[in-house]
Amino acid sequence: MATPPVLTPIVAAAVEQACFSFAAQKAARAIGRRYDAALRPTGLSNWQFTLLMMLVRDAVPTVGALAHDMATDRTTITANLKPLERRGLLAIQTDADDRRIRRILLTDEGRAVLTEAYPLWEEAQAACAEQLGTVDQTNFRAAVTALST
């Protein structure tokens, strides 16, 4: 049987410096706070903005497709849809061909809030791009995508 490692502050610091998960979580929280602050005047969180933007499509997505596209599960998506539905920003409808399937539609009110939120998102996006500075943003997105698939 292998000897368990000795956990020391040096080992912990090495994990903190090398861990992809820790770095991604730390960055996600910091980035999320920036977008949340920018979107606050609309009453949307960054997650809600992204979720609503995912509804601006030619085809009306199902709960399952939305969960897949947002890299989460159907239960989480359903829970996050409810406050947006209560606010009138989206509607959940039963599929015409298969009553087991629910489709998520952006309402006119939802489109209006997104229209108000989009310039605020653009400002937050520009601030993040500026903070990245000389980091190759195409490679940054490619790395994040590689880790999220």
Steps between C-alpha positions, in 0.01 A plus 500: 500500500629845408600740773259792523649835407604741770285809466701806583452870430750462215290223340181704550663806339615286205146369450360854520748619236460202264134398534295571187174465694599753765621749238182460293273536804685805626488663156134407451402661830694820425369523144147420614509778761606748231212404270252481789590856601468625143160335450359596842294796362295252294432271795676215321794299622772395259356144502149628422631722220682205346198274539271755332753559221491126432132547411577742215503230234318403185379177663331508840719290734380223728590487868737212422674684215536812714649294784746339259603834346554654842695196625264425786213264577130533429413543868733800534365657180140447612571663837666797328217542250231544766593851624544618140161355410339668804655827387345450156833483316443153358218253451509123533276320254425138429630380163225472238614154387612345829327614818791367714732762353502856629627785284628831634398818320634849552210741554480855368574621853802269513625635169457857632704424813771334288504803273561717807759256641702445185689835505581439868632155410709658222660736754581211735634298208725787392626544858588130519673516161697803617599324822624203297726744319758321292363152571394341171123503545441243224733256675340582835153413365639186333656386828180562694298316234741207505455466875120530483429228244 
